[in-house]
């Protein structure tokens, strides 16, 4: 049975998160000095290397993709980053884009979640299967901005990358204050759907230009495999096709 957002962001399953040594901390969760950045701020957030390793082990097919309203498959071209959000307002969309950009950032390995349009995936989901979670995202994103404004003097999207990482690390380790729920639960929710939006089939609005699949070496959907492509010493050539580029697969209707 698929977990809902309430399961991911609720308070009924405290065993869901891994407990790290850094969380066993006697330090009060009070205000930090403006220049103090935890040494492990970036490393505490799921690293890109660790993420790609996990996705490679689990496999793309094992990620539970929700069914969203019917959309056009964008197989070859990534929509402009200025494309307005369908559900989130402008401020919420700006905050969400900044968050996904830090959860899976662009680096030497290639483009990240923002370029893959994980934010669009989440936005479309909130207009479909996850519509009941719209208030949860509205409250959570506003709380992220309020915490950033109070502790760093600017909205989350306006902060430097290092300050953004500090805010996310504070959420992940429940040091952040002013959240209705435990901040780690909203962080886990955002991370879960950022990963889905980066590596899901492009039909659902993310994985633009097959960025996610190219990162993990997944060649894309295909209905036949040649003898050469079955050789151990042969790397499959990317098909850059969505499963829904093939008429035999139903797009599903919500």
N, C-alpha and C positions, 0 to 999 in steps of 0.2 A: 504494500500500500504506500502510495507516494506521500511524503511528509508535506504538510502545508507550510506556508510562511509562519503561521502561528506556532507550529511545532519548532521551526528554526529559530524564531525570535521570542518564543514564550519562555516561561520560567519553570516549566514542569520537567525539564530534562537536563539537570546540571551535569550529568555524566557525559554529555555529548562532546564537550571540548576536551582537548588534551591539556593536562596540567603541566606547565613548564616551571622549571626551578625559579625563573624570574618572577612568577606570580606569587611565590611564597615570600611575601614582602611585608615587613613591619612598618614601612614608611607610610605616614598618613597620606591620604589622597587629596592633599591641599594644593594650593596654587604654586606653580613652579616659577623660578626666576625667568625673565623673558629670554635670557640667552642660554638657559640650561636645556640641552638636548641629550636624552639618554643615549649612551653609547650603542645600545642594542636596538634603537628605534627602528632602523631599517631591517635589521636581521630578524627581528621578532615577527615582522610581517612575512607571510609565506613568500620565500624567495622564488624568483623566476625559475632558477635551476631546479629547485625542489618541486615546484608546480609542474614543470614539464615532465619531470621524472614520474610524478604521480599520475599525470594524465596518460603518459606513455604506457605505464603498467596497467592502469584500469582499462584504457581503451576508450575511444570516442563513443562507441555504441553503448557503453555502460553508464554514460551521463544521462540522468532522467530528464528529458526535454518535455516541458509542458506543451500542450497543443494551443496555439494562438489563433486569432482570426485569420482568414485567408489573406495572404499577401502575395505580392509579386516576387519571384525569385530574382535576386540581384546577383547573378553569377559572375559577371565580368567586371563590374564597376562599383566602386565604393561610393555611397551617397556623400555629398558634401557634409563636412562637420557642422555647417551652419543650418542644416535641415532642422526645422522646428520640431520640438517634441510633440507627440500626439496626445499625451496624457498629462505629463508633468508640466508645471509652469516654468517660466524662463529661469527663475532663481534655483528651483529644484533641479532642473536639467543641468545647469552650470555646475552645481555642487556634485551631482552624480557623475558627470564627465570627469571632473577633477579627481574623484575618488577612484573610479575604475582605472584612470591613468596611472595611479600610484600602486594599485593592487597588482596589476600586471603591466609594468612600465616598458616603454620602448628602451632598448639597450643594444649592445653589440650583436645580440642574437637576432634582432629584427624588430618590427613594429609590435606594439602591445595592444591591450584591451581597448583603448580609446580608438586606435586606428581600425580595430576589428569591429567597432561600433557595438560593444557590449552594452553601452548606455541605451542604444536604440532597442536592443533586445529586451532590456528590462522595461523600458517605456511601453513598448507594444504589449508586453505580458500584462502590465497593469491595466491595459484596456481590454484584456481578454480573460484568460484563466485565473489571473491573479488580481482581478479587479477588486475583490474584497480586501486586499492588502493596501489599497491606495492610501487610506488614512494612516496606516503604519509607516509607509514611506514618507508621507508628508511630514509627520511628526518627527521621524528619525532624522531626515535630512535637515530640518529646521534646527534640531538639537545639535547636530554636527556643526552647523554654521554658528550657532550661539556659543558653543564651547570654543570654537576657533576664535571668534570675535573677542570673547572675554579673556582668553589666555594668551592669544597672539596678536590681538588688535586688528584683525581683518577677517573677512569671510573666508571659508576654507579654500575656495577657488582662487583667491587673491594671494594666498601664502606661497612661500618658496617651497620647493619640493621637500627639503629637509624638515620644514615645519609641518607640512602636510603628513609626512611619515610619522612625526612625533604625535600628532593628533590621532592618527590611525592606531599607532602602538598603544596610546593611552586608552583608546576604546577597546582594543583587543585584550588588554590586561586589566580592564575595569578600573583604571585610574581616572578616567574622564568623569566629570560630574555634570549634573543637570539633565540627565536622561531619565525618561519615564521608566524604561526597562533597563536591565543591565546593558551597558554599552557594548559589551562583547557579543551579545546576542544580535544586535543590529549589525555589527561588523561581520559576524559569521554569515548573516543573511546577504549582505552586500557582496562578500567574497564568493559565496556559493553561486549567485546569479551572474557575477562577473566572469567566473570560470565557464559557466554554461554559455553565456553570450559570446565568449571568445571562441569556443570549440564546438558549438552546436551547428547543425546544418544551417547554411545561410538563409534558408527559407524563413527562419524565425526572426530574422532581422539583424542578427549578429554575424560574426565570422566573415565580415566583408572582405571581398577579394580572396577568400579562403586563407586569410592570414593565419588563423588558428591551426588549420590543418597543415599548412606548410611548416609551421613552427615545430610540430611533432612528427612530421614526415608521413602524415596520413595522405594517401594519394587521391582520396575522394571516392564518391560512389561510382561503381561500374557494374555492368550486367554480364560482362564476360572477361576472362583473363586468358591471355595468350600463353603459349608454352614458355616463351622467353621470360615473361613476367613471373612465372612460377619458379624460376631458377633462384637458388639461394644467393648466388653472387650477383643477382640483378636487382637494382633498386627500381621499384615501379615508378613509371612516369606519372606525374599528377594529371588526373583527368579534369580537375577543376569543374566538377559537375556536382550539383546538389542531387540528392535522391529524387527530388521532385522535378528534376529536369527529364525524368523518365516517366512516360505516361502510365506505366504499370503501377506506380506508387500513388496511393490516394493522399491528397493533401489534407484531408480531414476538415470537417466543418464544426465550429463550436456552436 
